[in-house]
Structure formats: structure tokens, C-alpha cells
């Protein structure tokens, strides 16, 4: 692939945006590559966690490629926005956990990309902003919905109404980041987190993600029913029996995803 770099090791997939000279902005070609890769991984039980990052240390992702968009008609712009929205929604709906390793500025659609991930860690120089209103538009790939769910309504409104940047420390304090690390330790920190995830039962992890993500969008009684159904999926699995046996034998379980 030309615009993304992909590696897979020990059930952990890493996708890195490879447009460093353009602040890893989301061109239409890059979006197609990311979408195709997500489609491939979605049904791959061997992939138990995904890490999303960007090339270089300056920019995680600058959002939509505005230079590319300037030459588009209104119809083409609608299609381009829809493509970004669909790709980011697809990322949010991946059945396995997705970790954003934010290596620099996450602006506009770049922040929306990070918000679609389950867990976010950031380099200590990373910055975050939804600047769309300064361009006469609004966040169109989930920013108005996911950001307030993460940092609260008032802070999200401030960021969106003003277009202000926040630094990594503020992002951590507000709950946007779970950890802030030096740039040189970012990917290893992401891998370490992913390793902690993949050593657990893969079916259980996928069902836990399903229950968490869907349960948060409904009332608690409905959410509890979703949890019950997700739990039932794990009962007939070999992994559940292996977990019990490993506990009895005081050893680490060997989960196979069956």
C-alpha cells in the first residue's frame, strides 16, 4: 500500500498513516486503503488488537486533505465527507479493541479518528482540536457525538465552538487520553497495552467490547440484557473451559478463540 504501512505480529496489527509531509491528512486514496484494510481485519479472528498511529512525530492526522478538497464540486465534497465518516465509523465498529497511539497533532478528522478508537495514548507534545467551525463547517465524522461522550458536554462545546487546541496534559486530565508518554516510548507503550489485551480470551474481549459500546447507548436495563446476551456467547466456548482449567492448574491459559 502507498499511503499506509501495515504490520502484524503476535495477533497485534499496526496501521500507520504514511503522509508525513502532509501531516498525515486523509486523502481519498488513503481512506480507501484504510477502509480496505479494516474490511480485511474485521473477519480475521487472528487479529486480536489494532494500533493506529501516524508517521513522524509532528502529526498524528490533520483530518481531511483540504488541498484536495478545494478542487471538488459540492457533490464531490459530500462524497468525500461520507467516505471519511464511513471509514471512521467502520473503525469504531471493529470487533477487536483499537488503540490510538497519537504521535502528534490530532486535528479535525484526525481527532475524530482517535475518538473512534477504544483506548488513546499520546506523546507528550501531542495537541488536539476540532477546528471545523473556523472553516465554516462542523465536525462531520463523529466529533459532535463522540467528543462530549468522552470529555463531557461543556468542554466539548468549548472545543467545537472556539476551535481551540488543547495539549496532551489537558487531554489526559479531561479523559481524552488514558496516558501521556515521551514520543520515543509511544509505540512500545501501545504494544504493551495491546499485549495485555491479547493474552485474554479473544471471544470474551470482543463480547465485552460489544456490551460496553452498545450498552452505553441505551438505558441500563436494556444494557444489562445486552450484557447477558454477550455473556451467553462465551458459555459454550473452549476458551471458557480453558480459563477454568488454567485457574485450577495455576497456570496461564492458552486461549485459541474457540
C-alpha positions, 0 to 999 in steps of 0.5 A: 500500500502507498499511503499506509504501512501495515504490520502484524505480529503476535495477533497485534496489527499496526496501521500507520498513516504514511503522509508525513509531509502532509501531516498525515491528512486523509486523502481519498486514496488513503481512506480507501486503503484504510477502509480496505484494510479494516474490511480485511481485519474485521473477519480475521479472528487472528487479529486480536488488537489494532494500533493506529498511529501516524508517521513522524512525530509532528502529526498524528492526522490533520483530518481531511486533505483540504488541498484536495478538497478545494478542487471538488464540486459540492457533490464531490465534497459530500462524497468525500465527507461520507467516505471519511465518516464511513471509514471512521465509523467502520473503525469504531465498529471493529470487533477487536479493541483499537488503540490510538497511539497519537504521535502528534497533532490530532486535528479535525478528522484526525481527532475524530479518528482517535475518538473512534478508537477504544483506548488513546495514548499520546506523546507528550507534545501531542495537541488536539482540536476540532477546528471545523467551525473556523472553516465554516463547517462542523465536525462531520465524522463523529466529533459532535457525538463522540467528543462530549461522550468522552470529555463531557458536554461543556468542554466539548462545546468549548472545543467545537465552538472556539476551535481551540487546541488543547495539549496532551496534559489537558487531554489526559486530565479531561479523559481524552487520553488514558496516558501521556508518554515521551514520543520515543516510548509511544509505540512500545507503550501501545504494544504493551497495552495491546499485549495485555489485551491479547493474552485474554480470551479473544471471544470474551474481549470482543463480547465485552467490547460489544456490551460496553459500546452498545450498552452505553447507548441505551438505558441500563436495563436494556444494557444489562440484557445486552450484557447477558446476551454477550455473556451467553456467547462465551458459555459454550466456548473452549476458551471458557473451559480453558480459563477454568482449567488454567485457574485450577492448574495455576497456570496461564491459559492458552486461549485459541478463540474457540 
